[in-house]
Amino acid sequence: MASNKTFLRVAVEEWGTWVRVRAGQDGRLAITGPMANILQVFAEKMNFDYELVQPPDHVWGVPLPDGNWTGMLGMLQRQVGLDMVLVVVEVEFALGPFGVTSSRETVCDFSVPVKTENSAILVVRPSQQSDVSGFLKPFTLSVWLLILASVIGIFVAFASVMVAEGKIFRQSPKNPLSVSALWVMKALTQEAKCLFDPCPTQCPGTEWLPKTDGTRVIVATWLLASLVFMSSYSGILTAMLTVPRVDIPIDSMRDLVTQTDIPWRLESGSWMLQYFQEAPDGVRQRIYEGHTGTFPDCWAARGPISRGEYAALCDHTTMKKAMSWDFRCDARLLLCRMVQFPQVLKMGMIQKLKEAGILDMWLQNEIVNTSQCLKPPSSDRSSQDISALDLESFFGPMLVLFAGVCLALVAVIAEGLVSFFPGLLSSEDDEEHAARADGART
């Protein structure tokens, strides 16, 4: 008995969250997922049978230079014959959902939106890394340069005032440059504790104390400024070690196009590829010009993305589906607030499914176990855990210490060479050494 139902050909393609396509032993296609449920509701309510057809190129569709389209949109566009007075096309409608663009509207008529979707960037999840230069991170480069300029300025001012006051009081200062350098560094490192001590004779190194009021005022001023510098540095460094911060290298499309560590790819045959290709502004155009290839969809590319082979630009829902399926957080979802497009289906009766919450329920059944993955990477470590610092964390300070020891060794070698060649010493230095020796004997 012949069926009185209308027979339709429906174009479908795999999209991890919305529809999954499987071929049976007889070669006929079958689908599962939220869109399969919607199609079944339509078939029952509108009394039609259907046959699923997959596009040969397995894409949604982009325009070609000759005006034709690829993918499912091309199947909607192409005419295969005439049936009485009706034009016969390859398929009667396509099961998306589709992203709506002005050029796509010239090929087909879209229904009411199924969902308004965010597009985003999916990259490998950042993790905490040891930083050799971490001990320099409490201050920015401009602050470090300001401190260096302050050290040089105070050194010059201290030495100048010392020499000027020596002329005023007719007391020639000994080694003004070395004394100035010593006091500047002692004040910077908060070691000048004997400056205002009521009994300076009890403090080591009291022979280096400033003897005049002018130099003492400069040292006291520098000591107060150094207190602010060192207190701020130690406090910020302590906070950084206690609560380590995970840097997110890509947090926007601009970050993506300016970095060179991770290549990026676009979804083949999708509205996103066409959108970036036709984008007039700089950043979006650079997204298209700099992409290193395409991938079928985020669901199929979840493995390479989680291994850090490339970043992907695709829809938010599929990203969460990829993370929930593997039940792990190897990938990081970065919402770049790039663009919003309504995902639509090529038939009606959608509004009732949305208002009843049925569509949201179907999507929720596909996306689970993503709550932890959507948290920032810094939350991966429990607040109860205190991770020990590894050797690489101390490599920077140890490198500075090693450089200082090498510099001291060079100075010792230079002094030893000078001692082996007395002729290199000036006559004034000989007289000064002789005077010191006579004083020590008396």
GINOR-V407990 format. One record per pair of residues at least 6 apart in sequence whose ideal C-beta (glycine too) atoms are under 7 Angstrom apart, sorted by the first residue. I is the first residue (numbers start at 1). J is the second residue. Records with the same first field share a line. If there is no record, write none. Layout:
I: J + J
This chain:
3: 49
5: 47 + 48 + 49
6: 48
7: 48 + 49
8: 48 + 50 + 92 + 93
9: 51 + 53 + 90 + 91 + 92
10: 39 + 50 + 51 + 52 + 53 + 91 + 93 + 95
11: 53 + 55 + 72 + 75 + 91 + 94 + 95
12: 19 + 21 + 29 + 31 + 52 + 54 + 95
13: 21 + 54 + 55 + 58 + 60 + 72
14: 20 + 21
15: 297 + 318
16: 297 + 298 + 299 + 318 + 321 + 322
17: 317 + 318 + 321 + 366 + 367
18: 33 + 34 + 35 + 97
19: 31 + 33 + 35 + 36 + 95
20: 31 + 32 + 33
21: 29 + 31 + 54
22: 30
23: 29
24: 30
29: 52 + 54
31: 52
33: 366
34: 359 + 362 + 363 + 366
35: 95 + 97
37: 362
38: 345 + 353
39: 95
42: 347 + 349
43: 50
45: 349
53: 91
55: 71 + 72 + 75
57: 70 + 71 + 269
58: 296
59: 70 + 71 + 268 + 269
60: 71 + 72 + 73 + 98 + 269 + 270 + 271
61: 69 + 70 + 71 + 72 + 73 + 74 + 269
62: 69 + 70 + 269 + 273 + 274
63: 69 + 103
64: 70
68: 74 + 77
69: 77 + 107
70: 269
71: 269
72: 94
73: 104 + 107 + 108
75: 90 + 91 + 94
76: 89 + 91 + 94 + 107 + 108
77: 107
78: 89 + 90
79: 87 + 88 + 89
80: 88 + 89 + 90
81: 88
82: 88
93: 346 + 347
94: 346
95: 345
96: 343 + 344 + 345 + 346
97: 114 + 115 + 343 + 344 + 345
98: 104 + 110 + 343 + 344
99: 271 + 341 + 343
100: 110 + 341 + 342 + 344
101: 271 + 274 + 275
104: 271
108: 346
110: 344
111: 344 + 345 + 346 + 347 + 348 + 350
112: 344 + 350 + 351
113: 342 + 343 + 344
114: 343 + 344 + 345 + 350 + 359
115: 343
116: 340 + 342
117: 315 + 316 + 317 + 340 + 341 + 343
118: 316 + 335 + 340
119: 272 + 313 + 314 + 315 + 338 + 339
120: 316 + 319 + 333 + 334 + 335 + 336 + 338
121: 250 + 256 + 311 + 313 + 334 + 336
122: 298 + 305 + 311 + 312 + 314 + 319 + 331 + 333
123: 250 + 262 + 311 + 331 + 332 + 334
124: 305 + 306 + 308 + 330 + 331 + 332
125: 329 + 330 + 331 + 332 + 377
126: 246 + 247 + 248 + 249 + 332 + 377
127: 246 + 377
128: 244 + 246
130: 390 + 392 + 393
131: 137
132: 392 + 395 + 396
133: 396
134: 393 + 396
135: 237 + 396 + 397
137: 240
138: 233 + 236 + 237 + 240
139: 233
147: 229
150: 225
151: 184 + 188
154: 184 + 218 + 222
155: 180 + 181 + 184
157: 218
158: 180 + 183 + 184 + 215 + 218
159: 176 + 177 + 180
161: 214 + 215 + 218
162: 173 + 176 + 179 + 180 + 215
163: 173 + 176
165: 212 + 214 + 215
166: 172 + 173
179: 208
182: 208
183: 192 + 208 + 210 + 219
184: 222
186: 192
187: 219 + 222 + 223 + 226
188: 226
190: 226 + 227 + 230
192: 219 + 223
193: 203
194: 200 + 203 + 206 + 209
195: 219 + 220 + 223
197: 203
200: 206 + 209
210: 216 + 219
245: 378
246: 377 + 378
248: 377
249: 255 + 259 + 261
250: 256 + 259 + 262 + 311 + 334
251: 334
252: 336
253: 283 + 287 + 336 + 338
254: 283
256: 264 + 311
257: 283 + 286 + 287 + 290
262: 308 + 310 + 311
263: 292 + 310
264: 291 + 292 + 310 + 311 + 312 + 313
265: 291 + 292 + 293 + 294 + 295 + 310 + 312
266: 272 + 273 + 276 + 291 + 294 + 313
267: 273 + 294 + 295 + 297 + 314
268: 294 + 295 + 296
271: 341
272: 313
273: 294
275: 339
276: 284 + 287 + 288
277: 288
279: 285 + 288
292: 310
295: 301 + 312
297: 314 + 318
298: 312 + 314 + 318 + 319 + 322
299: 318 + 321 + 322
301: 312
302: 322 + 326
304: 310
305: 312 + 331
306: 330 + 331
317: 363 + 367
319: 333
320: 367 + 370
321: 366 + 367
322: 331
323: 329 + 331 + 370 + 373
324: 367 + 368 + 369 + 370
327: 369
329: 372 + 373
332: 377
333: 374
353: 359
381: 387
418: 424 + 425
